[in-house]
Amino acid sequence: MSEQKPAIGFVSLGCAKALVDSEQVMTELRREGYEIVDDYKQADLIIINTCAFINEAIEESLLAIKEALLENGKVIVMGCLGKRKVTILEQFPLVLGIVGPNDTKAVLQLVHQHLSPPRHAVATSLPKQGIKLTPSHYAYLKISEGCNHQCTYCIIPELRGPLVSRSIGNILDEAETLVNAGVKELLIIAQDTSAYGSDLKFKTDFWKGRPLKTNLLDLAKTLGEFGIWIRLHYLYPYPNVDELIPLMAEGKILPYLDVPLQHANARILELMRRPAHTEKMLERISKWREQCPNLTIRSTFIVGFPGETDQEFEELLRFLENAQLDRVGCFKYSQVKGAKANELPDYIPEDVKEQRLEALMTLQADISEEKMQKKIGKTIEVLVDEVTEDQMIGRSEGDAPEVDGNVFIEGSFQLLPGDFVKVKITDADAYDLWGKL
């Protein structure tokens, strides 16, 4: 009689970087013979990978822990909120254990303490790339951990530590494995992607006998040789970002820049301790578009930062009008415990923050819709994400999964997720496109 495999339920919250952490833990658990299940009742214990970036994320994580305890009773907590042990234990003293982010070994040790692996486990057959929580045709590739900046609104360095870059050879090995497994799009992520390799002094490494500098340019160039979509996320606007634009213009990597600018007013940026805030961003954006006319620029902003005046907020709106960014996300300033900005005077009332958020997103919706309307009549390449009975749903070069728009194609087709198709655009709104093959 075969031994029943111990079963573990898994809840993964937060950003793509946390998702990669979840994939690594789940892969190791499967290698040891554990079963991963998606039902609280079937699981012998539950692992919750938490987020603590803003207060709403903390609340969501605490709610997930509460639900898992009620439904199952045996819960291990990992991830960014794991650095706030007191916060968790005050509400949930019965959790089995708490581990911080990016610590697969410690999570496995906790699991072993409370749920031993099968004694006679047959080696579990796993794909070479391990478990992926994304669809099989795209994957996140994390190139570094942590961050060296001390932005006053952020506690990520406290949660995830200083910048630690992976070796370029190790990254390219993983990329090759993923491409060989059928991945058609790699989304390159880090807390500070532009700073990749700076902690290693950009030393020369080797991959397949080729000397490569441990820097973002050499990494992007080499990834561009795989012949798939390469999308870069979380690029602080350091000067080295300018070096990537020719690669985008040549089609080596996707013409997509995710640059978190956070604000446009010099005083607010100084209070935020944002890097590169003295750069003339409008000038640089103009030059980027001159070199790469089909460039999509995505950014995020914070409204209601302590002391932000009406005039400074208006300056931000004027920046958006001039910059004509393609994709914009916005957050209301959140007083996360431990953030230096909490000590600043002139806290902005919640209703004012809400008004500013609405005003910014309304303006950006108008900008986005005008830009999207110009795509009507054009033929673009689309990566198919989903096929239903009566339509396909995909994304253009300018659309990252989860955060950007979709392209909807009516009709029934013999195509699969991961296929590339040419689509003529027939309609658009502020975020999505519609078209036909």
C-alpha positions as CSV (number, residue, x, y, z in Angstrom):
1,M,0.0,0.0,0.0
2,S,1.5,3.3,-1.1
3,E,2.1,6.0,1.5
4,Q,-0.2,9.0,1.2
5,K,1.7,12.1,0.4
6,P,1.5,15.0,2.9
7,A,-0.4,17.8,1.4
8,I,0.4,21.6,1.6
9,G,-1.9,24.4,0.6
10,F,-0.3,27.6,-0.7
11,V,-1.5,31.2,-0.8
12,S,0.8,33.7,-2.6
13,L,0.2,37.4,-2.2
14,G,2.0,40.5,-3.3
15,C,4.3,41.4,-6.2
16,A,5.9,39.3,-8.9
17,K,9.1,39.1,-6.8
18,A,7.1,37.3,-4.1
19,L,5.6,35.1,-6.7
20,V,9.0,33.9,-7.7
21,D,9.8,33.2,-4.0
22,S,6.6,31.1,-3.9
23,E,7.6,29.2,-7.0
24,Q,10.9,28.3,-5.5
25,V,9.4,27.0,-2.2
26,M,6.7,25.0,-4.0
27,T,9.3,23.5,-6.3
28,E,11.5,22.3,-3.4
29,L,8.4,20.9,-1.6
30,R,7.4,18.9,-4.6
31,R,11.0,17.6,-5.0
32,E,10.7,16.3,-1.4
33,G,7.5,14.4,-2.2
34,Y,4.9,16.8,-0.7
35,E,1.6,17.3,-2.6
36,I,0.5,20.9,-3.4
37,V,-3.2,21.3,-3.1
38,D,-5.6,24.3,-3.6
39,D,-8.1,23.3,-0.9
40,Y,-7.8,24.2,2.8
41,K,-9.6,21.1,3.9
42,Q,-7.4,18.7,1.9
43,A,-4.2,20.3,3.2
44,D,-2.2,19.1,6.2
45,L,-0.9,22.7,6.6
46,I,-1.1,26.0,4.8
47,I,1.8,28.4,3.8
48,I,0.9,32.0,3.3
49,N,3.4,34.2,1.4
50,T,2.6,37.7,2.6
51,C,3.1,41.3,1.4
52,A,3.8,44.4,3.6
53,F,4.5,47.1,1.0
54,I,1.5,49.3,1.9
55,N,-1.2,49.1,4.6
56,E,-3.8,47.6,2.3
57,A,-1.4,44.8,1.5
58,I,-0.7,44.2,5.2
59,E,-4.5,44.0,5.8
60,E,-4.9,41.5,3.0
61,S,-2.1,39.3,4.3
62,L,-3.5,39.3,7.9
63,L,-7.0,38.4,6.5
64,A,-5.5,35.5,4.5
65,I,-3.7,34.2,7.7
66,K,-7.0,34.5,9.6
67,E,-9.0,32.6,6.9
68,A,-6.4,29.9,6.7
69,L,-6.3,29.4,10.5
70,L,-10.1,29.2,10.6
71,E,-10.3,26.8,7.7
72,N,-7.3,24.6,8.5
73,G,-5.7,25.6,11.8
74,K,-2.1,24.9,10.8
75,V,-0.4,27.9,9.2
76,I,3.2,28.9,8.3
77,V,3.7,32.5,7.4
78,M,6.5,33.6,5.0
79,G,7.3,36.7,3.0
80,C,7.6,40.4,3.7
81,L,5.1,40.6,6.6
82,G,7.2,37.9,8.2
83,K,9.6,40.7,9.1
84,R,6.8,42.0,11.3
85,K,6.6,39.0,13.7
86,V,5.1,41.0,16.5
87,T,2.3,42.3,14.3
88,I,1.4,38.7,13.3
89,L,1.8,37.1,16.7
90,E,-0.4,39.8,18.4
91,Q,-3.3,38.7,16.3
92,F,-2.4,35.1,15.6
93,P,-0.3,33.5,18.3
94,L,-1.1,30.0,17.1
95,V,0.7,30.2,13.7
96,L,3.3,27.4,13.4
97,G,6.1,29.7,12.4
98,I,7.1,32.9,10.7
99,V,9.8,33.4,8.1
100,G,10.9,36.5,6.2
101,P,11.1,36.9,2.4
102,N,13.5,35.0,0.0
103,D,14.4,32.3,2.5
104,T,13.4,29.0,1.0
105,K,15.6,27.0,3.4
106,A,14.0,28.4,6.5
107,V,10.5,27.7,5.1
108,L,11.4,24.1,4.4
109,Q,12.9,23.6,7.9
110,L,9.6,24.8,9.4
111,V,7.6,22.5,7.2
112,H,9.8,19.5,8.2
113,Q,9.2,20.3,11.9
114,H,5.4,20.2,11.6
115,L,4.9,17.8,8.6
116,S,7.6,15.3,7.8
117,P,8.2,14.4,4.1
118,P,7.1,10.9,3.0
119,R,9.6,8.3,4.3
120,H,9.4,6.3,1.0
121,A,8.8,9.1,-1.4
122,V,9.4,8.3,-5.0
123,A,11.3,11.1,-6.6
124,T,8.7,13.5,-7.9
125,S,9.0,14.2,-11.7
126,L,9.3,17.9,-12.1
127,P,10.0,20.0,-15.3
128,K,13.5,21.3,-15.4
129,Q,12.3,24.9,-14.9
130,G,10.5,23.9,-11.7
131,I,6.9,24.9,-10.7
132,K,5.7,28.1,-12.3
133,L,2.6,29.9,-11.2
134,T,2.3,31.9,-14.4
135,P,0.8,30.4,-17.6
136,S,3.4,28.2,-19.4
137,H,4.1,30.8,-22.1
138,Y,5.5,33.5,-19.9
139,A,7.6,33.7,-16.7
140,Y,9.1,36.1,-14.3
141,L,12.9,36.1,-14.1
142,K,14.3,37.7,-10.9
143,I,17.8,39.1,-11.4
144,S,18.6,40.5,-8.0
145,E,17.2,40.7,-4.5
146,G,16.9,43.7,-2.2
147,C,17.6,47.4,-2.6
148,N,20.2,49.9,-1.5
149,H,18.0,53.0,-1.6
150,Q,16.4,54.7,1.4
151,C,13.2,56.1,-0.1
152,T,11.4,57.6,2.8
153,Y,8.0,56.1,2.0
154,C,9.3,52.6,1.5
155,I,10.5,49.8,3.9
156,I,11.6,47.3,1.2
157,P,15.3,47.5,2.2
158,E,14.3,46.7,5.8
159,L,12.1,43.8,4.6
160,R,14.2,42.4,1.8
161,G,17.7,43.6,2.6
162,P,20.4,45.3,0.5
163,L,20.9,44.7,-3.2
164,V,22.3,41.3,-4.0
165,S,22.7,40.6,-7.7
166,R,22.7,37.1,-9.2
167,S,25.6,36.1,-11.4
168,I,24.9,36.8,-15.1
169,G,25.7,33.3,-16.0
170,N,23.2,31.9,-13.5
171,I,20.5,34.2,-14.9
172,L,21.2,33.2,-18.5
173,D,21.1,29.5,-17.6
174,E,17.7,29.9,-16.1
175,A,16.5,31.9,-19.0
176,E,17.7,29.2,-21.4
177,T,15.9,26.6,-19.4
178,L,12.7,28.6,-19.5
179,V,13.0,29.2,-23.3
180,N,13.6,25.5,-23.9
181,A,10.4,24.8,-21.9
182,G,8.4,26.9,-24.3
183,V,8.3,30.3,-22.6
184,K,7.7,33.0,-25.2
185,E,8.1,36.0,-22.9
186,L,10.5,36.7,-20.0
187,L,9.6,39.5,-17.6
188,I,12.8,40.7,-16.0
189,I,12.2,41.8,-12.4
190,A,14.1,43.1,-9.3
191,Q,13.5,45.7,-6.7
192,D,15.9,47.9,-8.6
193,T,16.5,46.4,-12.0
194,S,18.7,49.3,-13.2
195,A,21.2,48.7,-10.4
196,Y,21.8,45.1,-11.4
197,G,25.5,44.2,-10.9
198,S,26.5,47.4,-9.1
199,D,27.0,45.4,-5.8
200,L,29.4,43.1,-7.8
201,K,31.2,46.1,-9.3
202,F,30.0,45.0,-12.7
203,K,32.6,42.3,-12.8
204,T,33.2,40.1,-15.8
205,D,31.6,36.7,-15.7
206,F,31.4,33.9,-18.3
207,W,28.4,32.1,-19.9
208,K,29.1,29.4,-22.4
209,G,32.7,30.6,-22.6
210,R,31.6,34.2,-23.4
211,P,32.9,37.0,-21.3
212,L,30.0,39.2,-20.1
213,K,29.9,42.2,-17.8
214,T,27.6,41.8,-14.8
215,N,25.5,44.7,-15.9
216,L,22.0,45.3,-17.3
217,L,23.2,46.2,-20.8
218,D,25.1,43.0,-21.4
219,L,22.3,41.0,-19.8
220,A,19.7,42.6,-22.0
221,K,21.8,42.1,-25.1
222,T,22.3,38.4,-24.4
223,L,18.7,37.8,-23.4
224,G,17.7,39.5,-26.7
225,E,19.5,36.7,-28.6
226,F,16.9,34.1,-27.4
227,G,14.3,35.3,-30.0
228,I,11.5,35.8,-27.5
229,W,9.8,38.8,-25.9
230,I,12.1,40.3,-23.2
231,R,10.2,42.9,-21.0
232,L,12.1,45.0,-18.4
233,H,10.3,46.1,-15.2
234,Y,11.2,48.4,-12.3
235,L,13.9,50.5,-14.0
236,Y,15.0,53.5,-11.9
237,P,15.8,56.3,-14.3
238,Y,19.6,56.1,-14.0
239,P,21.7,57.2,-17.0
240,N,22.3,53.5,-17.9
241,V,18.6,53.2,-18.9
242,D,19.4,55.3,-22.0
243,E,21.8,52.5,-23.2
244,L,18.8,50.2,-23.5
245,I,16.8,52.3,-26.0
246,P,18.9,51.2,-29.1
247,L,18.2,47.6,-28.2
248,M,14.5,48.3,-28.2
249,A,14.7,50.3,-31.4
250,E,16.4,47.3,-33.1
251,G,13.8,44.8,-31.8
252,K,16.3,42.9,-29.6
253,I,14.1,43.5,-26.5
254,L,10.6,44.9,-26.2
255,P,10.2,48.6,-26.6
256,Y,8.7,48.9,-23.1
257,L,10.1,50.9,-20.1
258,D,8.7,50.5,-16.7
259,V,10.1,53.6,-14.8
260,P,8.7,54.3,-11.4
261,L,9.0,58.1,-11.2
262,Q,6.7,58.6,-8.2
263,H,6.4,62.4,-8.5
264,A,7.5,65.4,-10.7
265,N,8.1,68.1,-8.1
266,A,11.7,68.6,-7.0
267,R,10.9,69.3,-3.3
268,I,8.6,66.3,-3.0
269,L,11.2,64.1,-4.7
270,E,13.8,65.3,-2.3
271,L,11.6,64.5,0.6
272,M,11.0,61.1,-0.8
273,R,14.8,60.6,-1.3
274,R,14.2,59.4,-4.8
275,P,17.3,58.6,-6.9
276,A,18.0,60.5,-10.1
277,H,15.4,63.1,-9.3
278,T,17.6,65.8,-10.8
279,E,17.5,64.3,-14.3
280,K,15.5,66.3,-16.8
281,M,12.9,63.5,-17.4
282,L,10.9,65.3,-20.0
283,E,14.0,65.8,-22.1
284,R,15.0,62.2,-21.7
285,I,11.6,60.9,-22.5
286,S,11.6,62.9,-25.7
287,K,15.0,61.5,-26.7
288,W,13.9,58.0,-26.0
289,R,10.9,58.4,-28.3
290,E,13.1,60.0,-31.0
291,Q,15.2,56.9,-31.0
292,C,12.4,54.4,-30.5
293,P,9.0,55.8,-31.8
294,N,7.0,52.8,-30.8
295,L,8.3,52.9,-27.2
296,T,5.7,52.3,-24.4
297,I,6.5,54.0,-21.1
298,R,4.9,52.9,-17.9
299,S,5.3,54.6,-14.5
300,T,3.8,54.9,-11.1
301,F,3.1,57.9,-8.9
302,I,2.3,58.7,-5.3
303,V,-0.3,61.4,-4.4
304,G,-0.8,62.9,-1.0
305,F,2.8,62.6,0.2
306,P,3.2,64.5,3.5
307,G,3.3,68.3,2.8
308,E,2.3,68.0,-0.9
309,T,0.7,71.3,-1.7
310,D,-2.0,71.9,-4.3
311,Q,0.6,73.7,-6.5
312,E,2.9,70.7,-6.3
313,F,0.1,68.3,-7.2
314,E,-0.8,70.6,-10.1
315,E,2.9,70.4,-11.2
316,L,2.6,66.6,-11.3
317,L,-0.5,66.9,-13.5
318,R,1.3,69.2,-15.9
319,F,4.1,66.7,-16.0
320,L,1.7,64.0,-17.1
321,E,0.2,66.2,-19.8
322,N,3.7,66.9,-21.1
323,A,5.1,63.4,-20.8
324,Q,2.2,61.7,-22.4
325,L,3.0,58.4,-20.7
326,D,1.3,55.3,-22.0
327,R,0.6,53.4,-18.8
328,V,0.3,55.0,-15.3
329,G,-0.5,53.5,-11.9
330,C,-1.1,55.7,-8.9
331,F,-1.1,55.1,-5.1
332,K,-2.3,57.2,-2.2
333,Y,0.5,57.8,0.3
334,S,0.2,55.1,3.0
335,Q,1.8,55.4,6.4
336,V,3.5,52.1,6.6
337,K,5.0,51.3,9.9
338,G,8.7,52.0,9.9
339,A,8.8,54.4,6.9
340,K,10.8,57.6,7.5
341,A,8.2,59.8,5.8
342,N,5.8,59.1,8.7
343,E,7.8,61.6,10.7
344,L,7.2,64.4,8.2
345,P,4.7,67.2,9.1
346,D,1.6,68.3,7.2
347,Y,-0.1,64.9,6.8
348,I,-2.6,65.1,3.9
349,P,-6.2,64.2,4.8
350,E,-7.6,61.0,3.3
351,D,-10.4,62.8,1.3
352,V,-7.8,65.1,-0.3
353,K,-5.6,62.1,-1.2
354,E,-8.7,60.5,-2.8
355,Q,-9.5,63.6,-4.8
356,R,-6.0,63.8,-6.1
357,L,-5.9,60.2,-7.0
358,E,-9.1,60.5,-8.9
359,A,-8.0,63.7,-10.7
360,L,-4.7,62.1,-11.7
361,M,-6.3,58.9,-13.0
362,T,-9.0,60.8,-14.9
363,L,-6.4,62.9,-16.6
364,Q,-4.3,59.9,-17.5
365,A,-7.4,58.0,-18.8
366,D,-7.9,60.8,-21.3
367,I,-4.3,60.7,-22.3
368,S,-4.3,56.9,-22.6
369,E,-7.5,56.9,-24.6
370,E,-6.2,59.4,-27.1
371,K,-3.0,57.4,-27.6
372,M,-5.0,54.2,-27.9
373,Q,-7.3,55.6,-30.5
374,K,-4.3,56.3,-32.8
375,K,-3.8,52.5,-32.9
376,I,-7.1,51.9,-34.7
377,G,-6.4,50.7,-38.3
378,K,-2.8,49.5,-37.4
379,T,-1.7,45.9,-37.5
380,I,0.2,44.8,-34.5
381,E,1.8,41.6,-33.1
382,V,-0.1,40.0,-30.3
383,L,0.9,37.2,-27.9
384,V,-2.2,35.0,-27.1
385,D,-2.9,34.5,-23.4
386,E,-6.3,32.9,-23.5
387,V,-8.6,31.2,-26.0
388,T,-12.3,30.8,-25.4
389,E,-15.1,29.6,-27.6
390,D,-15.8,33.0,-29.2
391,Q,-12.7,35.1,-28.8
392,M,-9.0,35.2,-28.1
393,I,-7.4,37.5,-25.4
394,G,-3.8,38.6,-25.8
395,R,-1.4,41.4,-25.2
396,S,0.6,43.7,-27.5
397,E,4.3,44.6,-27.0
398,G,3.1,47.5,-24.8
399,D,1.1,45.4,-22.4
400,A,2.6,43.5,-19.4
401,P,0.4,40.8,-17.8
402,E,-1.8,41.8,-14.9
403,V,-0.9,45.5,-14.9
404,D,-1.6,46.7,-18.4
405,G,-4.4,46.2,-21.0
406,N,-5.5,43.4,-23.3
407,V,-6.2,42.9,-27.0
408,F,-9.5,41.1,-27.7
409,I,-10.0,39.3,-31.0
410,E,-13.5,38.1,-31.8
411,G,-14.0,34.7,-33.4
412,S,-13.2,31.0,-32.9
413,F,-9.7,30.0,-33.9
414,Q,-7.5,26.9,-33.7
415,L,-4.8,28.7,-31.7
416,L,-3.2,28.2,-28.3
417,P,-1.9,30.4,-25.5
418,G,1.6,31.3,-26.4
419,D,0.9,31.7,-30.1
420,F,1.9,35.0,-31.8
421,V,-0.7,36.5,-34.2
422,K,-1.0,39.6,-36.4
423,V,-4.1,41.6,-35.4
424,K,-5.6,44.6,-37.2
425,I,-7.0,47.0,-34.5
426,T,-10.7,48.0,-35.0
427,D,-11.6,49.7,-31.7
428,A,-10.0,51.0,-28.5
429,D,-10.8,52.5,-25.1
430,A,-8.4,53.9,-22.5
431,Y,-6.8,50.6,-21.7
432,D,-7.8,47.8,-24.1
433,L,-7.8,47.2,-27.8
434,W,-10.2,45.2,-30.0
435,G,-9.2,43.7,-33.4
436,K,-9.4,40.9,-36.0
437,L,-6.9,38.6,-37.5
